Amino acid sequence: MRVEWLDMNSKPDPRQNHILDALPQVERERLFPHLKLVAMPLGMVLYESGATLRHIYFPTNSIVSLLYVMQDGASAEIAVVGNEGAIGVSLFMGGETTPSRAIVQSAGYAYRLTGNRLKQEFNRHGEMLHILLRYTQSLITQMAQTAVCNRHHSLDQQLCRWLLLSLDRLSGNQLQMTQELIANMLGVRREGVTEAAGKLQKLGVIKYARGRITVEDRPKLETLSCECYAVVKRETDRLLAPTRFGPTTVIPPEAA
């Protein structure tokens, strides 16, 4: 069981990120001194489509959306990344670039590592390599399931899936997100999101006011979602379960 800091005034610990938390001590000692804590304000673009990647980001309490952007400017989310993962997998997959855009959907912090340092560790063929490859498999699963969901399921179900995936990457039950931004993520019109969110609010599942979404009834939200959420969560849990190195207890800030 992981113990995470909830006090946002404290400096986040790298081990709030599940990938970094799963590393054995010897790899932590090599990598952690090279990690740089960076603020992740809402709307920050980490990289644009086609840009050469220089860093990999390990979120602690922020959420980043990976969007595919069309030539006319229209976009749709293909995956969401939080403290379970990393942004910039192309760095160790050999591509260096990606056709997606990475934008912060929920503000917080992340730890950043240079691409060169990541490749050095990856090429040691240690635990970091195995963890990142398992994570990449879970990310591919999420992308594939998102494509299926967008094609075959209603906007109401897509919104439920999106809310659940986002909640899994936060410590509470609130999201700071406007309906316009949600529409951009889902690649639909704002009016459709307004209608879908209104239905959930009438059912007592969520409460929405001034860009803040509070989930009041998560079990109900899960029943209203399509099977895509459960597929992604099950595969993510299977691939990214705690390793044999055991549970981590986070050191208090004053003792760090």
Secondary structure as the mmCIF struct_conf table of DSSP 4:
data_model
#
loop_
_struct_conf.conf_type_id
_struct_conf.id
_struct_conf.beg_label_comp_id
_struct_conf.beg_label_asym_id
_struct_conf.beg_label_seq_id
_struct_conf.end_label_comp_id
_struct_conf.end_label_asym_id
_struct_conf.end_label_seq_id
TURN_TY1_P TURN_TY1_P1 MET A 8 ASN A 9
BEND BEND1 SER A 10 SER A 10
HELX_LH_PP_P HELX_LH_PP_P1 LYS A 11 ASP A 13
HELX_RH_3T_P HELX_RH_3T_P1 PRO A 14 GLN A 16
BEND BEND2 ASN A 17 ASN A 17
HELX_RH_AL_P HELX_RH_AL_P1 HIS A 18 ASP A 21
TURN_TY1_P TURN_TY1_P2 ALA A 22 ALA A 22
BEND BEND3 LEU A 23 LEU A 23
HELX_RH_AL_P HELX_RH_AL_P2 GLN A 25 LEU A 31
HELX_RH_3T_P HELX_RH_3T_P2 PHE A 32 HIS A 34
STRN STRN1 LYS A 36 MET A 40
TURN_TY1_P TURN_TY1_P3 LEU A 42 GLY A 43
STRN STRN2 VAL A 45 TYR A 47
TURN_TY1_P TURN_TY1_P4 SER A 49 GLY A 50
HELX_LH_PP_P HELX_LH_PP_P2 ALA A 51 LEU A 53
STRN STRN3 HIS A 55 PRO A 59
BEND BEND4 THR A 60 ASN A 61
STRN STRN4 ILE A 63 VAL A 69
TURN_TY1_P TURN_TY1_P5 GLN A 71 ASP A 72
BEND BEND5 GLY A 73 GLY A 73
STRN STRN5 SER A 75 VAL A 81
TURN_TY1_P TURN_TY1_P6 ASN A 83 GLU A 84
BEND BEND6 GLY A 85 GLY A 85
STRN STRN6 ILE A 87 ILE A 87
TURN_TY1_P TURN_TY1_P7 VAL A 89 VAL A 89
HELX_RH_AL_P HELX_RH_AL_P3 SER A 90 MET A 93
TURN_TY1_P TURN_TY1_P8 GLY A 94 GLY A 94
BEND BEND7 PRO A 99 PRO A 99
STRN STRN7 SER A 100 SER A 106
STRN STRN8 GLY A 108 THR A 114
HELX_RH_AL_P HELX_RH_AL_P4 GLY A 115 PHE A 122
TURN_TY1_P TURN_TY1_P9 ASN A 123 HIS A 125
BEND BEND8 GLY A 126 GLY A 126
HELX_RH_AL_P HELX_RH_AL_P5 GLU A 127 HIS A 152
BEND BEND9 HIS A 153 HIS A 153
HELX_RH_AL_P HELX_RH_AL_P6 LEU A 155 LEU A 167
TURN_TY1_P TURN_TY1_P10 ASP A 168 ARG A 169
BEND BEND10 LEU A 170 ASN A 173
STRN STRN9 GLN A 174 GLN A 176
HELX_RH_AL_P HELX_RH_AL_P7 GLN A 179 LEU A 186
TURN_TY1_P TURN_TY1_P11 GLY A 187 GLY A 187
BEND BEND11 VAL A 188 VAL A 188
HELX_RH_AL_P HELX_RH_AL_P8 ARG A 190 LYS A 202
TURN_TY1_P TURN_TY1_P12 LEU A 203 GLY A 204
BEND BEND12 VAL A 205 VAL A 205
STRN STRN10 ILE A 206 ALA A 209
TURN_TY1_P TURN_TY1_P13 ARG A 210 GLY A 211
STRN STRN11 ARG A 212 VAL A 215
BEND BEND13 GLU A 216 GLU A 216
HELX_RH_AL_P HELX_RH_AL_P9 ARG A 218 LEU A 224
BEND BEND14 SER A 225 SER A 225
HELX_RH_AL_P HELX_RH_AL_P10 GLU A 227 LEU A 239
BEND BEND15 LEU A 240 ALA A 241
TURN_TY1_P TURN_TY1_P14 ARG A 244 PHE A 245
HELX_LH_PP_P HELX_LH_PP_P3 VAL A 250 PRO A 252
HELX_RH_3T_P HELX_RH_3T_P3 PRO A 253 ALA A 255
#
